[in-house]
Amino acid sequence: MGSPLNVAFLTTEDPLYLPSFFERVLSVRTDGSSVFVVPPLYKNQSTRAATWRYVRTFGLGAALGLAAKVARAKLRKRSVARVCRSYGVLCEPARDVNDPKFLDRLRAMNTELIVSVSCPQIFKKSLIELAPDGCLNVHGAILPAYRGVLPSFWMLANGEKQAGVSIFFVNEEIDAGDLCGQRIFDIRPDESLDSFLQRSKTIAADLLLEVLGAIERGTVERTPLDLSNGSYYSWPDRKAVRRFYAAGRRVW
């Protein structure tokens, strides 16, 4: 195997789960890696609107718990950018991953592979097709089941016994394309959404390292996802959250 691929990671600002993910990945892969961080908001969404939606969905108690967790993480200076600095990896902010100027930036860096990790923006064709070795997405579910938003919440709310992490080559559909890595694990009966997400991100990081190695060796296997056998979920409503709590689950 020759030099590592030039990999551009597209991610978001999150002090709770992503610093540990990148700590695990960058401890193995520093050469050729770069990280671009977008705001943690969906298209045309303000911070105030995102906060209100969380309160309205999960309740004030859960929202206060989130605020406290984020505050503690920031006091400890946990961030993706800090992890990158510790490994000497380039980390830059990005407003819009589909902006032509950003695409030119990726081309100038000779980007060979793009990896989306919790990036909340929809990728357009020009971005998907930019890197010669493709564009990957890391999704916290057993695809094609639980495509869409917050799969970890939905699996707990629906009483699933098993969960998983999937990595796939992106196309222009949502959570669709060619599967190239998947790992399935048991859901613990007593874990919160928070602890579940922490564990899922650790498993995802290890799986991503395996997939990247397979791509570099030319041994990666691709299997088209059959969306007719899957499911899709949007942002949860209050009924789903009541079912989540009724099942004995908690956010924190």
Secondary structure, 3 states (H helix, E strand, C coil): CCCCCCEEEEEECCCCCHHHHHHHHHCCCCCCEEEEEECCCCCCCCHHHHHHHHHHHHCHHHHHHHHHHHHHHHHCCCCHHHHHHHCCCEEEECCCCCCHHHHHHHHHCCCCEEEEECCCCCCCHHHHCCCCCCEEEEECCCCCCCEECCHHHHHHHCCCCEEEEEEEEECCCCCCEEEEEEEEEECCCCCCHHHHHHHHHHHHHHHHHHHHHHHHHCCCCCEECCHHHCCEECCCCHHHHHHHHHCCCCCC
